[in-house]
Amino acid sequence: MKIAIHQPNYLPWIGYFDKLDQVDKFVLLDTAIHSKSGFINRNKIKTPQGELWLTVPLKNKEMPINELQIANDLNWQSRHWKAIESNYRKSSFWALYSEGFEQIYNEKWDTISLLNLALIMHIKSLLNIKTELLMVSDFKRDFGSGNTRNMNIVNYLDGTIYVSGIGARNYNNETEFTENDIKLIYQDFNHPNYEQRFGEFRPNLSIIDMLFNCGPETMEIVRKQRNYTE
């Protein structure tokens, strides 16, 4: 059984869903402490002027992710949806996908983890990804921290293969995984080029850019680029 673990990011990029698609269970690490440099409450879309950051304002920042409260007095939902609509309404697949996203942006969200879970689940459904999503907070267990935490989560779920991001190679303790009969492999994501609006291609955007431009072919394009490394 293949397991991957990742924080529940906001409007995640394409590589996030590439990893989600290739495992049996995808664990959302919602108990980790929020990092200001991460993507828990922000991501990028494309505009005629270049990349635009969409950032969800938070009331508290140095907290576990599942305790982060959204600052709803700042009218962020209206601003985010207007930015998405104005930059993607002329995209090929806007009509196919816009209504579902608009419904999410019309709801009130008190915590970033629940907002992100709703968006991830919605995008997962649009991409027809069958992987089971799990939240660490639902386990009601202390798995430790760092490499040991990830290994303990995989063990708890009876996983035999842990799919890690390539950037984690420097801090993964491969010996610890081997001693627990867990095979460690790395996602070596090869970013696809695809048709975009507004000039020169820009990688590493939220996957909604690819969805609105490529539609139902999105995951087929991503899967053709897939690599693994050990």
Secondary structure, 3 states (H helix, E strand, C coil): CEEEEECCCCCCEHHHHHHHHCCCEEEECCCCECCCCCCCCEEEEEECCEEEEEECCECCCCCEHHHCEECHHHCHHHHHHHHHHHHHCCCCCHHHHHHHHHHHHHCCCCEHHHHHHHHHHHHHHHCCCCCEEEEHHHHCCCCCCHHHHHHHHHHHCCCCEEEEEHHHHHCCCHHHHHHCCCEEEEECCCCCCCCCCCCCCCCCCEHHHHHHHHHHHHHHHHHHCCCEEC
